[in-house]
Amino acid sequence: MFGKIGDMGGMLKKAYEMKKEFGKIQEELAEIEVVGVCGSSVEVKASADMTIKSIKIAPETVNSGNVEEVEDMVLVAVNNALGEAKQASQQKMQRLTGGLNIPGLFG
């Protein structure tokens, strides 16, 4: 009769452990730095928790006066950095999921 309650207790314990591990992984993701570039003109640093940390634009790029081109380069570099961050995040999260692809877990 109480077998199912015991199973529920075990499931709750496992869920708590996973939540705790998820918190640790989130902290680790904030420490992982990745870089996205667009040639030698723009460099974007981000963390694996999808936070942009810095954007560097070469002075000659800004001096070109072509605002649209600079905007496009920044966009490319940001997307490259976020792609690297997502990949790093997925690799780290595999520790928690055992390699399972859980929709919505990786953003």
N, C-alpha and C positions, 0 to 999 in steps of 0.2 A: 504493500500500500504506500509506504513512504519512499519507495525506490525512485519514483519520478522527482520527488522533492530533492533527494540527494543528487540526482542528475542535474537539476536546476542549479543547485549550489555549486556544483563543479563548473557548470557553464558560466555562472556569474563570476567565479574566481578567475577563470580563463579570460573572460572579457575584461576584467579589471587588470590582469597582467598585460594583456594586449594594449590597453589604454595607457598604462604606465610606460611600456616599451615605445609606443607611438610618441609619447611626450619626449622621451630621450632622443628618438630619431629626429623629431622636429628641431630640437636644440642642436643636434649634429648638422642638420641641413643648413642652419643659419651660419655655421662656421665654414662650410665648403664654398670656396670662391671659384667662379668660372669666368671666362672672358669671351666676349664676342667682338669681332672686328669687321670692318669694311675696309679692305686694303690696308694701307698705312695711315689712312685719314682719320678714322674714328675707332676708338676702343671703349667698350662698355664692360664694366665689371659688375657681376651679380652674385648673389648667393643662391645655393640650391633650394632655398625656401622662396624663390622667385622675387627677391628684393633686389632692385637695381641699387648698386653701391656707388658707382661713379661713372661718369662719361667724360672721355677726353677727346678733344677734336684738335687736329693738327692746325697750327696757326695759318699755314698756307691755304688750308681748306676754307677757313673762315674768310681769309683775305680775297678769295676768288670772287666774292660778291654774289655767287649763285646760290641763293637761299634754298631754292627747291632741291638742288643737288645735295646740299649739306643735310637737309631734312631727310632725303632719301637714304643717305649714308648712315645717318643716326638710326633710322628705322631698321635698316638691314643689320647693323651691329647689335641693336637691342634684341631683335628677333633671334639672332645667332646666340647671344648670351642666354636668353630665356630657353632656347632649345637645349643648350648645354646644361642649364640648371635643371630642366625637366628630366633629362637623361640621368644626371647624377642623383636626383631625387628618386627616380624609379629604381635605380640600382640599390640605393640605401633601403628603400621600402621593401625590397624583396626579402630582406632579413625578417621583416614582420609577417609578410604574407606567405612566405615559403614558396615564392615564385608564382603564386596565383595572381591573375590580373583581375583586380576588384574595381569595377567601374566607379568613377567618382573619387577614388582614393588618391589619385595622383593629380587632381586638378584639371 
